[in-house]
Amino acid sequence: MTDGDDDTVPTGRAGVDPLIAYPLESTGETGQIERPGDHTPWWFIPGMFAVGLGFIGLLMFISDRRSEDAAPISEPSVSQAPAPATVPETVAAAAAEPAPTDEPAPTAEAVSTTVDPRIADLPAPGAVRVGPDDYDIASRCEVHLPFEPVDSETQLSSYFFFDGNGERGLVERAVDGSGDAATRLVSGTLTSTTEVAEIGDAGAFIASFVGADVVVNPVTDTDTQCGDRLVTNEPGQFAEPHTRIILDVCVETGGPTGTTISGLTSQGSRFEILQAGGELAEIVFERGPDDILRTSAPATILRTGDQLSASGVISNGTDDLDITIDIGATAVVDEARACNPADRL
């Protein structure tokens, strides 16, 4: 054995790699270390390459299908639209031929509105014409419901004025289920007529009474005076009121009974409040001709600023009524005119 020999190396030569000196044998009898990868099949690497190519192809196929699904559906062009069905010549000729007419169709310029010729003969707005004479409307209440809520069909429009002698005049128009009627108050006497006709569409009307025609041309641009009211009820029956509108108020002072407030209401009724002083007074109510009711016990008077209210129970010996009189919404008692002898009951 030489100096360079090593007993642990089978070659007897130190420094020589045993894998080179003694190649690997399948028997393993050499006892040397096997090199990595010696047991890998020959088809492994080509198989992995083929699997990668297949995966890439699958991804490209899925991407193409998604692109086709997301693509918008193209609208057919005008040139691709189907041709319309052919119209038979007889139908086309009938459609093209104009329909025969006896008269040309009216144009907008040819249509005219018929104007009531009586409008030109109306009195001035806010006036009443009795025969040949015109009088200014002093107060009015239009489309008043005197029996509401029991009766909401009866509508009353009242127009109060002073005639040429300074006496109270009243013309009323009543519309209910039975028709159109008018009432005229002359010197305390009521007359009625059913000969009523509209003039125009602004509320004017003409009523033919015995002895004279009455034409009313109401004011249409101001509020009506329906605030002051006289209300009567059967005793304890406040759900069935009869409401009258107070159209005129006058005051007389210095008489034997102190201050007397006199008024005229719709439907031609009159009332008086005789106040000797304090909060007690007597109420007299003329419901109709020869039908006067008065309080048998003192009535109550309440005053708040311009507002005056009087209430009590009145009777004519047969009928008893609760009565309430409210003044101040339209007329102010302290500014009322002085009464004439004809105004008193």
URVEN-V528298 format. One record per residue. N is the residue number from 1. RES is the residue in one small letter. PHI is phi in whole degrees, 0 to 359 (none if undefined). BURIAL is I if it has 24 or more other C-alpha atoms within 12 Angstrom, else O. Layout:
n:N res:RES phi:PHI burial:BURIAL
n:N res:RES phi:PHI burial:BURIAL
This chain:
n:1 res:m phi:none burial:O
n:2 res:t phi:275 burial:O
n:3 res:d phi:293 burial:O
n:4 res:g phi:275 burial:O
n:5 res:d phi:282 burial:O
n:6 res:d phi:234 burial:O
n:7 res:d phi:294 burial:O
n:8 res:t phi:275 burial:O
n:9 res:v phi:256 burial:O
n:10 res:p phi:298 burial:O
n:11 res:t phi:286 burial:O
n:12 res:g phi:79 burial:O
n:13 res:r phi:239 burial:O
n:14 res:a phi:286 burial:O
n:15 res:g phi:88 burial:O
n:16 res:v phi:258 burial:O
n:17 res:d phi:295 burial:O
n:18 res:p phi:296 burial:O
n:19 res:l phi:290 burial:O
n:20 res:i phi:274 burial:O
n:21 res:a phi:293 burial:O
n:22 res:y phi:234 burial:O
n:23 res:p phi:302 burial:O
n:24 res:l phi:295 burial:O
n:25 res:e phi:242 burial:O
n:26 res:s phi:295 burial:O
n:27 res:t phi:285 burial:O
n:28 res:g phi:72 burial:O
n:29 res:e phi:287 burial:O
n:30 res:t phi:289 burial:O
n:31 res:g phi:77 burial:O
n:32 res:q phi:277 burial:O
n:33 res:i phi:284 burial:O
n:34 res:e phi:282 burial:O
n:35 res:r phi:283 burial:O
n:36 res:p phi:302 burial:O
n:37 res:g phi:84 burial:O
n:38 res:d phi:290 burial:O
n:39 res:h phi:262 burial:O
n:40 res:t phi:290 burial:O
n:41 res:p phi:293 burial:O
n:42 res:w phi:291 burial:O
n:43 res:w phi:268 burial:O
n:44 res:f phi:297 burial:O
n:45 res:i phi:294 burial:O
n:46 res:p phi:299 burial:O
n:47 res:g phi:293 burial:O
n:48 res:m phi:296 burial:O
n:49 res:f phi:296 burial:O
n:50 res:a phi:295 burial:O
n:51 res:v phi:298 burial:O
n:52 res:g phi:298 burial:O
n:53 res:l phi:297 burial:O
n:54 res:g phi:295 burial:O
n:55 res:f phi:296 burial:O
n:56 res:i phi:297 burial:O
n:57 res:g phi:297 burial:O
n:58 res:l phi:296 burial:O
n:59 res:l phi:297 burial:O
n:60 res:m phi:294 burial:O
n:61 res:f phi:294 burial:O
n:62 res:i phi:296 burial:O
n:63 res:s phi:297 burial:O
n:64 res:d phi:294 burial:O
n:65 res:r phi:294 burial:O
n:66 res:r phi:294 burial:O
n:67 res:s phi:295 burial:O
n:68 res:e phi:292 burial:O
n:69 res:d phi:292 burial:O
n:70 res:a phi:277 burial:O
n:71 res:a phi:291 burial:O
n:72 res:p phi:293 burial:O
n:73 res:i phi:281 burial:O
n:74 res:s phi:286 burial:O
n:75 res:e phi:284 burial:O
n:76 res:p phi:293 burial:O
n:77 res:s phi:288 burial:O
n:78 res:v phi:300 burial:O
n:79 res:s phi:292 burial:O
n:80 res:q phi:272 burial:O
n:81 res:a phi:297 burial:O
n:82 res:p phi:292 burial:O
n:83 res:a phi:290 burial:O
n:84 res:p phi:297 burial:O
n:85 res:a phi:294 burial:O
n:86 res:t phi:287 burial:O
n:87 res:v phi:276 burial:O
n:88 res:p phi:302 burial:O
n:89 res:e phi:298 burial:O
n:90 res:t phi:294 burial:O
n:91 res:v phi:292 burial:O
n:92 res:a phi:298 burial:O
n:93 res:a phi:293 burial:O
n:94 res:a phi:293 burial:O
n:95 res:a phi:290 burial:O
n:96 res:a phi:285 burial:O
n:97 res:e phi:279 burial:O
n:98 res:p phi:294 burial:O
n:99 res:a phi:289 burial:O
n:100 res:p phi:289 burial:O
n:101 res:t phi:229 burial:O
n:102 res:d phi:281 burial:O
n:103 res:e phi:227 burial:O
n:104 res:p phi:293 burial:O
n:105 res:a phi:296 burial:O
n:106 res:p phi:289 burial:O
n:107 res:t phi:266 burial:O
n:108 res:a phi:298 burial:O
n:109 res:e phi:289 burial:O
n:110 res:a phi:279 burial:O
n:111 res:v phi:278 burial:O
n:112 res:s phi:233 burial:O
n:113 res:t phi:264 burial:O
n:114 res:t phi:283 burial:O
n:115 res:v phi:256 burial:O
n:116 res:d phi:296 burial:O
n:117 res:p phi:296 burial:O
n:118 res:r phi:288 burial:O
n:119 res:i phi:298 burial:O
n:120 res:a phi:294 burial:O
n:121 res:d phi:262 burial:O
n:122 res:l phi:292 burial:I
n:123 res:p phi:292 burial:I
n:124 res:a phi:299 burial:O
n:125 res:p phi:305 burial:I
n:126 res:g phi:85 burial:I
n:127 res:a phi:224 burial:I
n:128 res:v phi:241 burial:I
n:129 res:r phi:250 burial:I
n:130 res:v phi:247 burial:I
n:131 res:g phi:63 burial:O
n:132 res:p phi:268 burial:O
n:133 res:d phi:257 burial:O
n:134 res:d phi:253 burial:I
n:135 res:y phi:227 burial:I
n:136 res:d phi:288 burial:I
n:137 res:i phi:285 burial:I
n:138 res:a phi:278 burial:I
n:139 res:s phi:203 burial:I
n:140 res:r phi:205 burial:I
n:141 res:c phi:219 burial:I
n:142 res:e phi:251 burial:I
n:143 res:v phi:53 burial:I
n:144 res:h phi:265 burial:I
n:145 res:l phi:252 burial:I
n:146 res:p phi:290 burial:I
n:147 res:f phi:246 burial:I
n:148 res:e phi:294 burial:O
n:149 res:p phi:266 burial:O
n:150 res:v phi:294 burial:O
n:151 res:d phi:233 burial:O
n:152 res:s phi:253 burial:O
n:153 res:e phi:264 burial:O
n:154 res:t phi:286 burial:I
n:155 res:q phi:241 burial:I
n:156 res:l phi:233 burial:I
n:157 res:s phi:240 burial:I
n:158 res:s phi:242 burial:I
n:159 res:y phi:228 burial:I
n:160 res:f phi:255 burial:I
n:161 res:f phi:206 burial:I
n:162 res:f phi:252 burial:I
n:163 res:d phi:280 burial:I
n:164 res:g phi:296 burial:O
n:165 res:n phi:265 burial:O
n:166 res:g phi:80 burial:O
n:167 res:e phi:270 burial:O
n:168 res:r phi:294 burial:I
n:169 res:g phi:231 burial:I
n:170 res:l phi:213 burial:I
n:171 res:v phi:233 burial:I
n:172 res:e phi:230 burial:I
n:173 res:r phi:240 burial:I
n:174 res:a phi:243 burial:I
n:175 res:v phi:237 burial:I
n:176 res:d phi:217 burial:O
n:177 res:g phi:295 burial:O
n:178 res:s phi:269 burial:O
n:179 res:g phi:136 burial:O
n:180 res:d phi:244 burial:I
n:181 res:a phi:218 burial:I
n:182 res:a phi:223 burial:I
n:183 res:t phi:230 burial:I
n:184 res:r phi:232 burial:I
n:185 res:l phi:257 burial:I
n:186 res:v phi:229 burial:I
n:187 res:s phi:52 burial:O
n:188 res:g phi:81 burial:I
n:189 res:t phi:249 burial:O
n:190 res:l phi:262 burial:O
n:191 res:t phi:233 burial:I
n:192 res:s phi:226 burial:I
n:193 res:t phi:208 burial:I
n:194 res:t phi:255 burial:O
n:195 res:e phi:271 burial:O
n:196 res:v phi:235 burial:I
n:197 res:a phi:220 burial:I
n:198 res:e phi:290 burial:O
n:199 res:i phi:233 burial:I
n:200 res:g phi:73 burial:O
n:201 res:d phi:231 burial:O
n:202 res:a phi:252 burial:O
n:203 res:g phi:102 burial:I
n:204 res:a phi:288 burial:I
n:205 res:f phi:206 burial:I
n:206 res:i phi:234 burial:I
n:207 res:a phi:234 burial:I
n:208 res:s phi:262 burial:I
n:209 res:f phi:260 burial:I
n:210 res:v phi:294 burial:O
n:211 res:g phi:96 burial:O
n:212 res:a phi:193 burial:O
n:213 res:d phi:268 burial:I
n:214 res:v phi:242 burial:I
n:215 res:v phi:244 burial:I
n:216 res:v phi:244 burial:I
n:217 res:n phi:238 burial:I
n:218 res:p phi:288 burial:I
n:219 res:v phi:284 burial:I
n:220 res:t phi:248 burial:O
n:221 res:d phi:246 burial:O
n:222 res:t phi:229 burial:O
n:223 res:d phi:288 burial:O
n:224 res:t phi:276 burial:I
n:225 res:q phi:261 burial:I
n:226 res:c phi:246 burial:I
n:227 res:g phi:280 burial:I
n:228 res:d phi:275 burial:I
n:229 res:r phi:219 burial:I
n:230 res:l phi:240 burial:I
n:231 res:v phi:239 burial:I
n:232 res:t phi:241 burial:I
n:233 res:n phi:219 burial:I
n:234 res:e phi:298 burial:O
n:235 res:p phi:309 burial:O
n:236 res:g phi:78 burial:O
n:237 res:q phi:255 burial:O
n:238 res:f phi:284 burial:O
n:239 res:a phi:278 burial:O
n:240 res:e phi:233 burial:O
n:241 res:p phi:279 burial:I
n:242 res:h phi:241 burial:I
n:243 res:t phi:256 burial:I
n:244 res:r phi:244 burial:I
n:245 res:i phi:271 burial:I
n:246 res:i phi:278 burial:I
n:247 res:l phi:260 burial:I
n:248 res:d phi:210 burial:I
n:249 res:v phi:225 burial:I
n:250 res:c phi:225 burial:I
n:251 res:v phi:229 burial:I
n:252 res:e phi:236 burial:I
n:253 res:t phi:241 burial:I
n:254 res:g phi:83 burial:O
n:255 res:g phi:279 burial:O
n:256 res:p phi:295 burial:O
n:257 res:t phi:259 burial:O
n:258 res:g phi:87 burial:O
n:259 res:t phi:266 burial:I
n:260 res:t phi:240 burial:I
n:261 res:i phi:256 burial:I
n:262 res:s phi:243 burial:I
n:263 res:g phi:216 burial:I
n:264 res:l phi:243 burial:I
n:265 res:t phi:243 burial:I
n:266 res:s phi:300 burial:I
n:267 res:q phi:66 burial:I
n:268 res:g phi:73 burial:I
n:269 res:s phi:275 burial:I
n:270 res:r phi:229 burial:I
n:271 res:f phi:213 burial:I
n:272 res:e phi:219 burial:I
n:273 res:i phi:244 burial:I
n:274 res:l phi:258 burial:I
n:275 res:q phi:243 burial:I
n:276 res:a phi:281 burial:O
n:277 res:g phi:145 burial:O
n:278 res:g phi:73 burial:O
n:279 res:e phi:254 burial:O
n:280 res:l phi:241 burial:I
n:281 res:a phi:202 burial:I
n:282 res:e phi:244 burial:I
n:283 res:i phi:246 burial:I
n:284 res:v phi:240 burial:I
n:285 res:f phi:231 burial:I
n:286 res:e phi:265 burial:I
n:287 res:r phi:289 burial:I
n:288 res:g phi:195 burial:O
n:289 res:p phi:304 burial:O
n:290 res:d phi:60 burial:O
n:291 res:d phi:227 burial:O
n:292 res:i phi:245 burial:I
n:293 res:l phi:243 burial:I
n:294 res:r phi:216 burial:I
n:295 res:t phi:286 burial:I
n:296 res:s phi:267 burial:O
n:297 res:a phi:233 burial:O
n:298 res:p phi:303 burial:I
n:299 res:a phi:273 burial:I
n:300 res:t phi:262 burial:I
n:301 res:i phi:243 burial:I
n:302 res:l phi:233 burial:I
n:303 res:r phi:232 burial:O
n:304 res:t phi:225 burial:O
n:305 res:g phi:64 burial:O
n:306 res:d phi:276 burial:O
n:307 res:q phi:273 burial:O
n:308 res:l phi:231 burial:I
n:309 res:s phi:230 burial:I
n:310 res:a phi:230 burial:I
n:311 res:s phi:212 burial:I
n:312 res:g phi:179 burial:I
n:313 res:v phi:243 burial:I
n:314 res:i phi:243 burial:I
n:315 res:s phi:207 burial:I
n:316 res:n phi:248 burial:O
n:317 res:g phi:94 burial:O
n:318 res:t phi:241 burial:O
n:319 res:d phi:255 burial:O
n:320 res:d phi:246 burial:O
n:321 res:l phi:223 burial:I
n:322 res:d phi:280 burial:I
n:323 res:i phi:227 burial:I
n:324 res:t phi:225 burial:I
n:325 res:i phi:238 burial:I
n:326 res:d phi:238 burial:I
n:327 res:i phi:232 burial:I
n:328 res:g phi:138 burial:I
n:329 res:a phi:285 burial:O
n:330 res:t phi:248 burial:I
n:331 res:a phi:254 burial:I
n:332 res:v phi:251 burial:I
n:333 res:v phi:300 burial:I
n:334 res:d phi:291 burial:O
n:335 res:e phi:251 burial:O
n:336 res:a phi:288 burial:O
n:337 res:r phi:288 burial:O
n:338 res:a phi:282 burial:O
n:339 res:c phi:287 burial:I
n:340 res:n phi:268 burial:O
n:341 res:p phi:305 burial:O
n:342 res:a phi:288 burial:O
n:343 res:d phi:282 burial:I
n:344 res:r phi:277 burial:I
n:345 res:l phi:282 burial:I
